[in-house]
Amino acid sequence: MSSTVTAEFQSYMCLICGFIYDEAAGLPEEGIAPGTRWADVPPNWTCPECSARKDDFEMVQI
């Protein structure tokens, strides 16, 4: 019996424009596969809506 618990996917919102990055959905059009965790999004990635940096995003409960 496995005791491994998979953390739920989270969503992160751009504090500049309100764009939501959903880990479960990813951003295939940006080359980020569904299921990609926020920590695994490249550090130089920018918001597709306003070009904000990852530092300008915050985890949100939806």
Phi and psi restraints in degrees (value plus and minus 20) as a CYANA .aco file:
   2 SER   PHI    -110.3   -70.3
   2 SER   PSI     116.9   156.9
   3 SER   PHI    -124.6   -84.6
   3 SER   PSI      -7.3    32.7
   4 THR   PHI     -91.0   -51.0
   4 THR   PSI     110.0   150.0
   5 VAL   PHI    -134.9   -94.9
   5 VAL   PSI     106.3   146.3
   6 THR   PHI    -109.5   -69.5
   6 THR   PSI     105.5   145.5
   7 ALA   PHI     -85.1   -45.1
   7 ALA   PSI     125.5   165.5
   8 GLU   PHI     -87.6   -47.6
   8 GLU   PSI     132.1   172.1
   9 PHE   PHI     -88.3   -48.3
   9 PHE   PSI     127.4   167.4
  10 GLN   PHI    -133.9   -93.9
  10 GLN   PSI     148.0   188.0
  11 SER   PHI    -142.3  -102.3
  11 SER   PSI     125.9   165.9
  12 TYR   PHI    -147.0  -107.0
  12 TYR   PSI     112.9   152.9
  13 MET   PHI    -130.3   -90.3
  13 MET   PSI     117.1   157.1
  14 CYS   PHI     -90.8   -50.8
  14 CYS   PSI     104.2   144.2
  15 LEU   PHI     -95.1   -55.1
  15 LEU   PSI     -32.4     7.6
  16 ILE   PHI    -106.3   -66.3
  16 ILE   PSI     -70.6   -30.6
  17 CYS   PHI    -138.9   -98.9
  17 CYS   PSI     -30.4     9.6
  18 GLY   PHI      71.4   111.4
  18 GLY   PSI     -17.6    22.4
  19 PHE   PHI     -79.6   -39.6
  19 PHE   PSI     119.6   159.6
  20 ILE   PHI    -128.6   -88.6
  20 ILE   PSI     106.3   146.3
  21 TYR   PHI    -119.4   -79.4
  21 TYR   PSI     100.5   140.5
  22 ASP   PHI    -126.3   -86.3
  22 ASP   PSI      97.3   137.3
  23 GLU   PHI     -77.0   -37.0
  23 GLU   PSI     -59.3   -19.3
  24 ALA   PHI     -84.0   -44.0
  24 ALA   PSI     -58.6   -18.6
  25 ALA   PHI    -105.9   -65.9
  25 ALA   PSI     -49.5    -9.5
  26 GLY   PHI      43.0    83.0
  26 GLY   PSI    -180.2  -140.2
  27 LEU   PHI    -162.6  -122.6
  27 LEU   PSI      54.5    94.5
  28 PRO   PHI     -73.7   -33.7
  28 PRO   PSI     -55.0   -15.0
  29 GLU   PHI     -88.2   -48.2
  29 GLU   PSI     -36.1     3.9
  30 GLU   PHI    -123.5   -83.5
  30 GLU   PSI     -15.7    24.3
  31 GLY   PHI      64.0   104.0
  31 GLY   PSI      -3.5    36.5
  32 ILE   PHI    -130.6   -90.6
  32 ILE   PSI      91.1   131.1
  33 ALA   PHI     -87.0   -47.0
  33 ALA   PSI     129.7   169.7
  34 PRO   PHI     -74.6   -34.6
  34 PRO   PSI     121.5   161.5
  35 GLY   PHI      69.7   109.7
  35 GLY   PSI     -17.7    22.3
  36 THR   PHI     -96.6   -56.6
  36 THR   PSI     100.2   140.2
  37 ARG   PHI     -89.7   -49.7
  37 ARG   PSI     131.3   171.3
  38 TRP   PHI     -74.5   -34.5
  38 TRP   PSI     -60.7   -20.7
  39 ALA   PHI     -82.5   -42.5
  39 ALA   PSI     -44.3    -4.3
  40 ASP   PHI    -114.2   -74.2
  40 ASP   PSI     -24.1    15.9
  41 VAL   PHI     -90.6   -50.6
  41 VAL   PSI     113.5   153.5
  42 PRO   PHI     -73.0   -33.0
  42 PRO   PSI     121.0   161.0
  43 PRO   PHI     -83.9   -43.9
  43 PRO   PSI     -41.9    -1.9
  44 ASN   PHI    -114.6   -74.6
  44 ASN   PSI     -14.2    25.8
  45 TRP   PHI     -84.7   -44.7
  45 TRP   PSI     125.6   165.6
  46 THR   PHI    -148.1  -108.1
  46 THR   PSI     137.1   177.1
  47 CYS   PHI     -77.1   -37.1
  47 CYS   PSI     109.8   149.8
  48 PRO   PHI     -89.8   -49.8
  48 PRO   PSI     -36.0     4.0
  49 GLU   PHI    -110.6   -70.6
  49 GLU   PSI     -62.1   -22.1
  50 CYS   PHI    -152.1  -112.1
  50 CYS   PSI     -17.4    22.6
  51 SER   PHI      47.8    87.8
  51 SER   PSI      -0.1    39.9
  52 ALA   PHI     -88.0   -48.0
  52 ALA   PSI     135.5   175.5
  53 ARG   PHI    -102.8   -62.8
  53 ARG   PSI     147.2   187.2
  54 LYS   PHI     -76.7   -36.7
  54 LYS   PSI     -51.7   -11.7
  55 ASP   PHI     -82.7   -42.7
  55 ASP   PSI     -39.1     0.9
  56 ASP   PHI    -111.6   -71.6
  56 ASP   PSI      -9.1    30.9
  57 PHE   PHI    -128.6   -88.6
  57 PHE   PSI     131.0   171.0
  58 GLU   PHI    -156.8  -116.8
  58 GLU   PSI     121.9   161.9
  59 MET   PHI     -86.1   -46.1
  59 MET   PSI     116.6   156.6
  60 VAL   PHI    -149.3  -109.3
  60 VAL   PSI     129.1   169.1
  61 GLN   PHI    -112.4   -72.4
  61 GLN   PSI     107.0   147.0
